[in-house]
Amino acid sequence: MKDHYDFSNGKRGQFYSPDAVFRIPVYLDEAVQSYLTERATSKGVELSDLVNDLLKKDIELIEAAK
């Protein structure tokens, strides 16, 4: 690493995007991921779509129980 970096020609906010969407990485247990991957494959859908659908159903159940 250098002792000094020259940022005098830098442009503040050049890569800033106020409407950027950040994806949070989620790590599943190996057994859970294997099971869900098999289910997604058998249904012909993406793993992320299957997981999102399952979580949405859980949220509906939680909200209904309030």
N, CA, C and O of each residue as an XYZ file, in Angstrom:
264
protein
N       0.825     -1.173      0.000
C       0.000      0.000      0.000
C       0.875      1.243      0.000
O       1.932      1.275      0.629
N       0.431      2.241     -0.696
C       1.181      3.492     -0.739
C       1.002      4.257      0.565
O       0.016      4.065      1.278
N       1.962      5.124      0.872
C       1.863      5.979      2.057
C       0.843      7.090      1.843
O       0.239      7.582      2.796
N       0.653      7.490      0.563
C      -0.223      8.625      0.268
C      -0.944      8.372     -1.065
O      -0.349      7.884     -2.025
N      -2.201      8.704     -1.097
C      -2.980      8.610     -2.331
C      -3.491      9.995     -2.675
O      -3.932     10.736     -1.796
N      -3.433     10.351     -3.969
C      -3.855     11.681     -4.421
C      -5.282     11.617     -4.957
O      -5.521     11.047     -6.021
N      -6.229     12.197     -4.226
C      -7.626     12.240     -4.637
C      -8.021     13.638     -5.128
O      -9.210     13.943     -5.225
N      -7.047     14.479     -5.435
C      -7.342     15.868     -5.816
C      -8.150     15.947     -7.119
O      -8.877     16.920     -7.324
N      -8.042     14.961     -7.992
C      -8.808     14.972     -9.243
C     -10.060     14.091     -9.175
O     -10.735     13.870    -10.181
N     -10.353     13.597     -7.975
C     -11.524     12.740     -7.803
C     -12.821     13.530     -7.910
O     -12.841     14.737     -7.670
N     -13.899     12.849     -8.269
C     -15.211     13.482     -8.384
C     -16.128     12.891     -7.318
O     -16.430     11.698     -7.339
N     -16.565     13.732     -6.390
C     -17.432     13.270     -5.304
C     -18.781     12.827     -5.866
O     -19.399     13.532     -6.664
N     -19.223     11.654     -5.437
C     -20.532     11.147     -5.832
C     -20.611     10.608     -7.247
O     -21.715     10.409     -7.753
N     -19.507     10.368     -7.897
C     -19.509      9.917     -9.288
C     -20.270      8.605     -9.455
O     -20.927      8.408    -10.477
N     -20.198      7.722     -8.493
C     -20.851      6.416     -8.613
C     -22.067      6.283     -7.701
O     -22.618      5.192     -7.553
N     -22.485      7.392     -7.089
C     -23.642      7.381     -6.193
C     -24.920      7.228     -6.992
O     -25.114      7.902     -8.004
N     -25.791      6.343     -6.537
C     -27.082      6.153     -7.175
C     -28.143      6.069     -6.074
O     -28.199      5.075     -5.350
N     -28.982      7.099     -5.939
C     -29.939      7.117     -4.833
C     -30.994      6.016     -4.914
O     -31.579      5.654     -3.893
N     -31.246      5.484     -6.090
C     -32.268      4.446     -6.239
C     -31.661      3.041     -6.355
O     -32.304      2.117     -6.854
N     -30.436      2.896     -5.895
C     -29.774      1.590     -5.950
C     -30.483      0.604     -5.031
O     -30.930      0.969     -3.944
N     -30.582     -0.635     -5.466
C     -31.194     -1.697     -4.679
C     -30.090     -2.656     -4.259
O     -29.334     -3.159     -5.090
N     -30.011     -2.899     -2.959
C     -28.987     -3.789     -2.444
C     -29.605     -5.136     -2.112
O     -30.652     -5.196     -1.467
N     -28.978     -6.203     -2.540
C     -29.428     -7.564     -2.254
C     -28.635     -8.087     -1.070
O     -27.405     -8.038     -1.058
N     -29.348     -8.581     -0.084
C     -28.704     -9.126      1.104
C     -28.404    -10.601      0.848
O     -29.308    -11.363      0.503
N     -27.154    -11.010      1.010
C     -26.868    -12.434      0.821
C     -27.457    -13.239      1.977
O     -27.324    -12.860      3.140
N     -28.095    -14.333      1.650
C     -28.676    -15.213      2.652
C     -28.046    -16.588      2.481
O     -28.006    -17.129      1.376
N     -27.560    -17.144      3.570
C     -26.891    -18.436      3.514
C     -27.764    -19.481      4.206
O     -28.118    -19.330      5.375
N     -28.103    -20.523      3.485
C     -28.955    -21.587      4.001
C     -28.106    -22.737      4.523
O     -26.994    -22.972      4.050
N     -28.651    -23.452      5.512
C     -27.998    -24.681      5.947
C     -27.925    -25.629      4.751
O     -28.775    -25.583      3.862
N     -26.917    -26.475      4.737
C     -26.705    -27.373      3.603
C     -27.919    -28.263      3.346
O     -28.329    -28.444      2.199
N     -28.491    -28.815      4.409
C     -29.648    -29.709      4.249
C     -30.859    -28.950      3.714
O     -31.595    -29.459      2.870
N     -31.059    -27.735      4.207
C     -32.186    -26.916      3.749
C     -32.005    -26.556      2.281
O     -32.946    -26.652      1.493
N     -30.808    -26.146      1.920
C     -30.552    -25.778      0.531
C     -30.727    -26.972     -0.398
O     -31.293    -26.830     -1.482
N     -30.256    -28.138      0.006
C     -30.413    -29.337     -0.818
C     -31.887    -29.643     -1.043
O     -32.316    -29.889     -2.170
N     -32.655    -29.625      0.038
C     -34.079    -29.918     -0.063
C     -34.784    -28.919     -0.979
O     -35.537    -29.307     -1.872
N     -34.533    -27.635     -0.747
C     -35.210    -26.613     -1.545
C     -34.763    -26.634     -3.006
O     -35.564    -26.374     -3.904
N     -33.499    -26.940     -3.243
C     -33.004    -27.038     -4.621
C     -33.710    -28.166     -5.355
O     -34.104    -28.010     -6.510
N     -33.870    -29.307     -4.682
C     -34.586    -30.432     -5.296
C     -36.036    -30.062     -5.598
O     -36.556    -30.385     -6.666
N     -36.685    -29.382     -4.650
C     -38.082    -28.960     -4.851
C     -38.190    -27.975     -6.012
O     -39.096    -28.082     -6.839
N     -37.271    -27.021     -6.074
C     -37.298    -26.028     -7.149
C     -37.080    -26.703     -8.494
O     -37.763    -26.382     -9.467
N     -36.144    -27.627     -8.558
C     -35.867    -28.350     -9.803
C     -37.080    -29.154    -10.249
O     -37.438    -29.156    -11.427
N     -37.708    -29.835     -9.300
C     -38.873    -30.657     -9.665
C     -40.048    -29.802    -10.131
O     -40.859    -30.248    -10.941
N     -40.141    -28.579     -9.624
C     -41.217    -27.667    -10.044
C     -40.839    -26.860    -11.283
O     -41.697    -26.234    -11.905
N     -39.559    -26.874    -11.639
C     -39.100    -26.121    -12.801
C     -39.025    -24.619    -12.561
O     -39.254    -23.820    -13.469
N     -38.697    -24.241    -11.306
C     -38.562    -22.819    -10.980
C     -37.179    -22.562    -10.394
O     -36.471    -23.490    -10.004
N     -36.813    -21.299    -10.342
C     -35.533    -20.914     -9.741
C     -35.613    -21.068     -8.225
O     -36.676    -20.897     -7.629
N     -34.488    -21.390     -7.613
C     -34.432    -21.545     -6.167
C     -34.885    -20.265     -5.464
O     -35.654    -20.327     -4.505
N     -34.423    -19.127     -5.922
C     -34.785    -17.862     -5.276
C     -36.286    -17.606     -5.355
O     -36.872    -17.076     -4.411
N     -36.921    -17.978     -6.476
C     -38.370    -17.799     -6.595
C     -39.113    -18.685     -5.603
O     -40.073    -18.247     -4.970
N     -38.668    -19.930     -5.468
C     -39.296    -20.845     -4.528
C     -39.158    -20.334     -3.098
O     -40.132    -20.328     -2.344
N     -37.958    -19.908     -2.721
C     -37.718    -19.415     -1.365
C     -38.552    -18.169     -1.102
O     -39.136    -18.040     -0.026
N     -38.621    -17.252     -2.054
C     -39.431    -16.040     -1.883
C     -40.907    -16.387     -1.709
O     -41.581    -15.803     -0.861
N     -41.411    -17.323     -2.495
C     -42.810    -17.738     -2.363
C     -43.085    -18.335     -0.991
O     -44.105    -18.027     -0.374
N     -42.183    -19.189     -0.508
C     -42.353    -19.795      0.812
C     -42.337    -18.732      1.913
O     -43.148    -18.775      2.838
N     -41.419    -17.791      1.806
C     -41.338    -16.734      2.817
C     -42.566    -15.818      2.782
O     -43.046    -15.378      3.827
N     -43.066    -15.536      1.593
C     -44.279    -14.708      1.492
C     -45.466    -15.400      2.150
O     -46.276    -14.753      2.814
N     -45.571    -16.713      1.967
C     -46.650    -17.469      2.609
C     -46.493    -17.442      4.126
O     -47.480    -17.299      4.847
N     -45.265    -17.577      4.614
C     -45.025    -17.500      6.055
C     -45.409    -16.124      6.602
O     -46.001    -16.026      7.677
N     -45.078    -15.075      5.874
C     -45.429    -13.721      6.300
C     -46.945    -13.568      6.371
O     -47.463    -12.970      7.314
N     -47.658    -14.101      5.383
C     -49.124    -14.040      5.396
C     -49.684    -14.753      6.631
O     -50.604    -14.248      7.274
N     -49.134    -15.921      6.962
C     -49.580    -16.661      8.140
C     -49.307    -15.880      9.430
O     -50.149    -15.828     10.326
N     -48.150    -15.292      9.507
C     -47.789    -14.501     10.699
C     -48.734    -13.312     10.842
O     -49.223    -13.030     11.936
N     -48.990    -12.618      9.738
C     -49.874    -11.446      9.775
C     -51.304    -11.852     10.112
O     -52.001    -11.117     10.812
N     -51.753    -13.006      9.629
C     -53.113    -13.472      9.901
C     -53.276    -13.865     11.366
O     -54.374    -13.764     11.913
N     -52.204    -14.310     12.002
C     -52.272    -14.753     13.385
C     -52.229    -13.591     14.375
O     -52.461    -13.798     15.566
N     -51.944    -12.401     13.922
C     -51.862    -11.235     14.822
C     -53.207    -10.868     15.365
O     -53.322     -9.915     16.135
